[in-house]
Amino acid sequence: MNPESYEKDNFIQEFSYYLNQERKQKNNFEIVFLCIGTDRIIGDCLGPLVGSKLEEKLEAYNIYNLSIYGTLKENVCYTNIKDKMRSIKQNHKNACIVVIDAALAKEEKIGQIFVQPGKIELGKSLHRTKIQIGNISIRAVVGKNYGLAKYNFSSLQNISLNSVIILSEIISEGICEVIKYI
């Protein structure tokens, strides 16, 4: 089995499990995908890539009953996240918010995708004021965390676009596989 299919299979299993847990807790179940990042920094464009791919793929599957914030056309990043969150809370009451973001971690974790229940903490690796959002978080490790904001920022700028595209494809395909059966 190649590593990409193994990663995708694990991702699908974990995402499906946590999404079903959320469904059991909410009566009026709506899914909002919040894809964080900017297309101006290669390592940080994972979220917008996933958002754009999701729009295309879900349309192809004729799935329109969910919302996507954060695409290559309209980025959701640290500077506008509070406005987007206000909009989401007003327009999508009781929604399950799935946050998708790039992450930095130890070198051996590069290329791995982590799905967790609960909020994701934005701004952590760049030592910004932390913002916690979401019901489910999906983080793909795109590069090494050096522990210092300036090195981490440099790391995000020097990541292979191909590796980010591969991770975004795994995530968007995996989400579609799960959503098709809800």
ZADO-1210 file (C-alpha; in nm, 4 decimals, padded with zeros to 6 digits):
<atoms>
<atom x="00.0000" y="00.0000" z="00.0000" code="MET" pos="1"/>
<atom x="00.1430" y="00.3412" z="-00.0852" code="ASN" pos="2"/>
<atom x="00.1686" y="00.6030" z="00.1936" code="PRO" pos="3"/>
<atom x="-00.0864" y="00.8364" z="00.0297" code="GLU" pos="4"/>
<atom x="-00.3643" y="00.5752" z="00.0226" code="SER" pos="5"/>
<atom x="-00.2817" y="00.4726" z="00.3802" code="TYR" pos="6"/>
<atom x="-00.3002" y="00.8375" z="00.4913" code="GLU" pos="7"/>
<atom x="-00.6284" y="00.8847" z="00.3034" code="LYS" pos="8"/>
<atom x="-00.7828" y="00.5688" z="00.4537" code="ASP" pos="9"/>
<atom x="-00.6857" y="00.6763" z="00.8065" code="ASN" pos="10"/>
<atom x="-00.8122" y="01.0279" z="00.7425" code="PHE" pos="11"/>
<atom x="-01.1492" y="00.9020" z="00.6148" code="ILE" pos="12"/>
<atom x="-01.1934" y="00.6747" z="00.9169" code="GLN" pos="13"/>
<atom x="-01.1074" y="00.9466" z="01.1694" code="GLU" pos="14"/>
<atom x="-01.3080" y="01.2219" z="01.0014" code="PHE" pos="15"/>
<atom x="-01.6128" y="00.9967" z="00.9637" code="SER" pos="16"/>
<atom x="-01.5940" y="00.8970" z="01.3310" code="TYR" pos="17"/>
<atom x="-01.5715" y="01.2536" z="01.4654" code="TYR" pos="18"/>
<atom x="-01.8362" y="01.3856" z="01.2263" code="LEU" pos="19"/>
<atom x="-02.0774" y="01.1134" z="01.3362" code="ASN" pos="20"/>
<atom x="-02.0045" y="01.2003" z="01.7016" code="GLN" pos="21"/>
<atom x="-02.0988" y="01.5627" z="01.6268" code="GLU" pos="22"/>
<atom x="-02.4158" y="01.4537" z="01.4451" code="ARG" pos="23"/>
<atom x="-02.5299" y="01.2620" z="01.7526" code="LYS" pos="24"/>
<atom x="-02.4957" y="01.5769" z="01.9667" code="GLN" pos="25"/>
<atom x="-02.6785" y="01.8211" z="01.7385" code="LYS" pos="26"/>
<atom x="-03.0433" y="01.8133" z="01.6300" code="ASN" pos="27"/>
<atom x="-03.0263" y="02.0506" z="01.3323" code="ASN" pos="28"/>
<atom x="-02.7077" y="01.9304" z="01.1685" code="PHE" pos="29"/>
<atom x="-02.5341" y="02.1597" z="00.9225" code="GLU" pos="30"/>
<atom x="-02.1667" y="02.1390" z="00.8225" code="ILE" pos="31"/>
<atom x="-01.9492" y="02.4440" z="00.7663" code="VAL" pos="32"/>
<atom x="-01.5959" y="02.3992" z="00.6350" code="PHE" pos="33"/>
<atom x="-01.3633" y="02.6783" z="00.7433" code="LEU" pos="34"/>
<atom x="-01.0455" y="02.6484" z="00.5361" code="CYS" pos="35"/>
<atom x="-00.7775" y="02.8703" z="00.6892" code="ILE" pos="36"/>
<atom x="-00.4773" y="03.0152" z="00.5083" code="GLY" pos="37"/>
<atom x="-00.3545" y="03.2441" z="00.2356" code="THR" pos="38"/>
<atom x="-00.2506" y="03.1760" z="-00.1217" code="ASP" pos="39"/>
<atom x="00.0402" y="03.4200" z="-00.0769" code="ARG" pos="40"/>
<atom x="00.2468" y="03.1718" z="00.1231" code="ILE" pos="41"/>
<atom x="00.2943" y="02.8216" z="-00.0198" code="ILE" pos="42"/>
<atom x="00.2911" y="02.6400" z="00.3134" code="GLY" pos="43"/>
<atom x="-00.0167" y="02.8283" z="00.4260" code="ASP" pos="44"/>
<atom x="-00.2239" y="02.7716" z="00.1106" code="CYS" pos="45"/>
<atom x="-00.3376" y="02.4248" z="00.2183" code="LEU" pos="46"/>
<atom x="-00.6707" y="02.5519" z="00.3570" code="GLY" pos="47"/>
<atom x="-00.7644" y="02.7604" z="00.0504" code="PRO" pos="48"/>
<atom x="-00.6615" y="02.4734" z="-00.1804" code="LEU" pos="49"/>
<atom x="-00.8856" y="02.2334" z="00.0106" code="VAL" pos="50"/>
<atom x="-01.1726" y="02.4855" z="00.0054" code="GLY" pos="51"/>
<atom x="-01.1447" y="02.5336" z="-00.3714" code="SER" pos="52"/>
<atom x="-01.1154" y="02.1594" z="-00.4370" code="LYS" pos="53"/>
<atom x="-01.4154" y="02.0917" z="-00.2122" code="LEU" pos="54"/>
<atom x="-01.6280" y="02.3393" z="-00.4064" code="GLU" pos="55"/>
<atom x="-01.5422" y="02.1621" z="-00.7324" code="GLU" pos="56"/>
<atom x="-01.5753" y="01.8060" z="-00.6059" code="LYS" pos="57"/>
<atom x="-01.8966" y="01.8560" z="-00.4093" code="LEU" pos="58"/>
<atom x="-02.0576" y="02.0265" z="-00.7058" code="GLU" pos="59"/>
<atom x="-01.9594" y="01.7286" z="-00.9224" code="ALA" pos="60"/>
<atom x="-02.1310" y="01.4994" z="-00.6680" code="TYR" pos="61"/>
<atom x="-02.4364" y="01.7339" z="-00.6590" code="ASN" pos="62"/>
<atom x="-02.3849" y="01.8031" z="-00.2875" code="ILE" pos="63"/>
<atom x="-02.4907" y="02.1564" z="-00.1981" code="TYR" pos="64"/>
<atom x="-02.6168" y="02.1311" z="00.1590" code="ASN" pos="65"/>
<atom x="-02.3039" y="02.2605" z="00.3287" code="LEU" pos="66"/>
<atom x="-02.1001" y="02.5807" z="00.3367" code="SER" pos="67"/>
<atom x="-01.7354" y="02.6442" z="00.2550" code="ILE" pos="68"/>
<atom x="-01.5459" y="02.9475" z="00.3793" code="TYR" pos="69"/>
<atom x="-01.1891" y="02.9957" z="00.2575" code="GLY" pos="70"/>
<atom x="-01.0886" y="02.9292" z="-00.1022" code="THR" pos="71"/>
<atom x="-00.8116" y="03.0416" z="-00.3343" code="LEU" pos="72"/>
<atom x="-01.0452" y="03.3165" z="-00.4523" code="LYS" pos="73"/>
<atom x="-01.1513" y="03.4302" z="-00.1028" code="GLU" pos="74"/>
<atom x="-00.8921" y="03.3493" z="00.1644" code="ASN" pos="75"/>
<atom x="-00.9794" y="03.3238" z="00.5317" code="VAL" pos="76"/>
<atom x="-00.6695" y="03.4009" z="00.7319" code="CYS" pos="77"/>
<atom x="-00.5603" y="03.5393" z="01.0657" code="TYR" pos="78"/>
<atom x="-00.6441" y="03.8985" z="00.9639" code="THR" pos="79"/>
<atom x="-01.0112" y="03.8359" z="00.8754" code="ASN" pos="80"/>
<atom x="-01.0973" y="03.5283" z="01.0826" code="ILE" pos="81"/>
<atom x="-01.2927" y="03.7176" z="01.3499" code="LYS" pos="82"/>
<atom x="-01.5246" y="03.8733" z="01.0878" code="ASP" pos="83"/>
<atom x="-01.5779" y="03.5340" z="00.9212" code="LYS" pos="84"/>
<atom x="-01.6538" y="03.3694" z="01.2552" code="MET" pos="85"/>
<atom x="-01.9121" y="03.6386" z="01.3332" code="ARG" pos="86"/>
<atom x="-02.0744" y="03.5759" z="00.9946" code="SER" pos="87"/>
<atom x="-02.0721" y="03.1981" z="01.0457" code="ILE" pos="88"/>
<atom x="-02.2316" y="03.2285" z="01.3912" code="LYS" pos="89"/>
<atom x="-02.5061" y="03.4558" z="01.2525" code="GLN" pos="90"/>
<atom x="-02.5796" y="03.2515" z="00.9399" code="ASN" pos="91"/>
<atom x="-02.5171" y="02.8958" z="01.0587" code="HIS" pos="92"/>
<atom x="-02.6555" y="02.8530" z="01.4077" code="LYS" pos="93"/>
<atom x="-02.5873" y="02.5111" z="01.5596" code="ASN" pos="94"/>
<atom x="-02.3535" y="02.4160" z="01.2736" code="ALA" pos="95"/>
<atom x="-02.0645" y="02.1750" z="01.3014" code="CYS" pos="96"/>
<atom x="-01.7611" y="02.3837" z="01.2063" code="ILE" pos="97"/>
<atom x="-01.4806" y="02.1800" z="01.0517" code="VAL" pos="98"/>
<atom x="-01.1599" y="02.3836" z="01.0509" code="VAL" pos="99"/>
<atom x="-00.8874" y="02.2912" z="00.8025" code="ILE" pos="100"/>
<atom x="-00.5408" y="02.4395" z="00.8410" code="ASP" pos="101"/>
<atom x="-00.1746" y="02.3790" z="00.7674" code="ALA" pos="102"/>
<atom x="00.0498" y="02.3011" z="01.0622" code="ALA" pos="103"/>
<atom x="00.4166" y="02.2911" z="01.1521" code="LEU" pos="104"/>
<atom x="00.5501" y="02.0107" z="01.3713" code="ALA" pos="105"/>
<atom x="00.8485" y="01.7831" z="01.4238" code="LYS" pos="106"/>
<atom x="01.0198" y="01.6808" z="01.1015" code="GLU" pos="107"/>
<atom x="00.9059" y="01.3180" z="01.1240" code="GLU" pos="108"/>
<atom x="00.5394" y="01.4300" z="01.1224" code="LYS" pos="109"/>
<atom x="00.5640" y="01.6217" z="00.7915" code="ILE" pos="110"/>
<atom x="00.3038" y="01.4876" z="00.5510" code="GLY" pos="111"/>
<atom x="00.0740" y="01.3550" z="00.8227" code="GLN" pos="112"/>
<atom x="-00.2886" y="01.4601" z="00.8614" code="ILE" pos="113"/>
<atom x="-00.4454" y="01.4899" z="01.2060" code="PHE" pos="114"/>
<atom x="-00.8189" y="01.4945" z="01.2777" code="VAL" pos="115"/>
<atom x="-00.9310" y="01.5890" z="01.6273" code="GLN" pos="116"/>
<atom x="-01.2543" y="01.6765" z="01.7990" code="PRO" pos="117"/>
<atom x="-01.2808" y="02.0227" z="01.9448" code="GLY" pos="118"/>
<atom x="-01.1326" y="02.3578" z="01.8694" code="LYS" pos="119"/>
<atom x="-00.8170" y="02.4291" z="01.6734" code="ILE" pos="120"/>
<atom x="-00.5744" y="02.6932" z="01.7948" code="GLU" pos="121"/>
<atom x="-00.4769" y="02.9385" z="01.5200" code="LEU" pos="122"/>
<atom x="-00.1607" y="03.1507" z="01.5272" code="GLY" pos="123"/>
<atom x="00.0277" y="02.9156" z="01.7558" code="LYS" pos="124"/>
<atom x="00.3431" y="02.8492" z="01.5505" code="SER" pos="125"/>
<atom x="00.3825" y="03.2168" z="01.4571" code="LEU" pos="126"/>
<atom x="00.3398" y="03.3172" z="01.8234" code="HIS" pos="127"/>
<atom x="00.0348" y="03.5329" z="01.7570" code="ARG" pos="128"/>
<atom x="-00.2563" y="03.5825" z="01.9906" code="THR" pos="129"/>
<atom x="-00.4242" y="03.2462" z="01.9858" code="LYS" pos="130"/>
<atom x="-00.7740" y="03.2108" z="01.8441" code="ILE" pos="131"/>
<atom x="-00.9671" y="02.8916" z="01.9176" code="GLN" pos="132"/>
<atom x="-01.2435" y="02.7852" z="01.6790" code="ILE" pos="133"/>
<atom x="-01.4309" y="02.4852" z="01.5433" code="GLY" pos="134"/>
<atom x="-01.5908" y="02.1580" z="01.6442" code="ASN" pos="135"/>
<atom x="-01.3557" y="01.9344" z="01.4450" code="ILE" pos="136"/>
<atom x="-01.0051" y="02.0233" z="01.3355" code="SER" pos="137"/>
<atom x="-00.8127" y="01.8875" z="01.0393" code="ILE" pos="138"/>
<atom x="-00.4451" y="01.9776" z="01.0370" code="ARG" pos="139"/>
<atom x="-00.1919" y="01.8697" z="00.7774" code="ALA" pos="140"/>
<atom x="00.1729" y="01.9056" z="00.8724" code="VAL" pos="141"/>
<atom x="00.3418" y="02.0871" z="00.5851" code="VAL" pos="142"/>
<atom x="00.6756" y="02.1747" z="00.7433" code="GLY" pos="143"/>
<atom x="00.9048" y="02.1742" z="01.0437" code="LYS" pos="144"/>
<atom x="00.8315" y="02.3795" z="01.3540" code="ASN" pos="145"/>
<atom x="01.1512" y="02.5559" z="01.4582" code="TYR" pos="146"/>
<atom x="01.0006" y="02.7079" z="01.7714" code="GLY" pos="147"/>
<atom x="01.0706" y="03.0674" z="01.6654" code="LEU" pos="148"/>
<atom x="00.8187" y="03.2751" z="01.4702" code="ALA" pos="149"/>
<atom x="01.0668" y="03.4127" z="01.2154" code="LYS" pos="150"/>
<atom x="01.2035" y="03.0668" z="01.1329" code="TYR" pos="151"/>
<atom x="00.8541" y="02.9211" z="01.1159" code="ASN" pos="152"/>
<atom x="00.7435" y="03.1983" z="00.8801" code="PHE" pos="153"/>
<atom x="01.0456" y="03.1263" z="00.6616" code="SER" pos="154"/>
<atom x="00.9649" y="02.7551" z="00.6759" code="SER" pos="155"/>
<atom x="00.6103" y="02.8206" z="00.5483" code="LEU" pos="156"/>
<atom x="00.7498" y="03.0196" z="00.2555" code="GLN" pos="157"/>
<atom x="00.9889" y="02.7436" z="00.1489" code="ASN" pos="158"/>
<atom x="00.7635" y="02.4410" z="00.1309" code="ILE" pos="159"/>
<atom x="00.7140" y="02.2309" z="-00.1794" code="SER" pos="160"/>
<atom x="00.3919" y="02.3287" z="-00.3542" code="LEU" pos="161"/>
<atom x="00.3588" y="01.9712" z="-00.4786" code="ASN" pos="162"/>
<atom x="00.3486" y="01.8321" z="-00.1228" code="SER" pos="163"/>
<atom x="00.0804" y="02.0858" z="-00.0246" code="VAL" pos="164"/>
<atom x="-00.1247" y="01.9940" z="-00.3330" code="ILE" pos="165"/>
<atom x="-00.0987" y="01.6222" z="-00.2505" code="ILE" pos="166"/>
<atom x="-00.2154" y="01.6827" z="00.1087" code="LEU" pos="167"/>
<atom x="-00.5025" y="01.9039" z="-00.0098" code="SER" pos="168"/>
<atom x="-00.6106" y="01.6335" z="-00.2550" code="GLU" pos="169"/>
<atom x="-00.6108" y="01.3661" z="00.0174" code="ILE" pos="170"/>
<atom x="-00.8171" y="01.5879" z="00.2480" code="ILE" pos="171"/>
<atom x="-01.0686" y="01.7048" z="-00.0128" code="SER" pos="172"/>
<atom x="-01.1177" y="01.3529" z="-00.1552" code="GLU" pos="173"/>
<atom x="-01.1511" y="01.2087" z="00.1950" code="GLY" pos="174"/>
<atom x="-01.4098" y="01.4675" z="00.2959" code="ILE" pos="175"/>
<atom x="-01.6112" y="01.3933" z="-00.0201" code="CYS" pos="176"/>
<atom x="-01.6027" y="01.0196" z="00.0521" code="GLU" pos="177"/>
<atom x="-01.7486" y="01.0820" z="00.3977" code="VAL" pos="178"/>
<atom x="-02.0010" y="01.3500" z="00.2947" code="ILE" pos="179"/>
<atom x="-02.1469" y="01.1380" z="00.0118" code="LYS" pos="180"/>
<atom x="-02.2864" y="00.8951" z="00.2696" code="TYR" pos="181"/>
<atom x="-02.4323" y="01.1403" z="00.5192" code="ILE" pos="182"/>
</atoms>
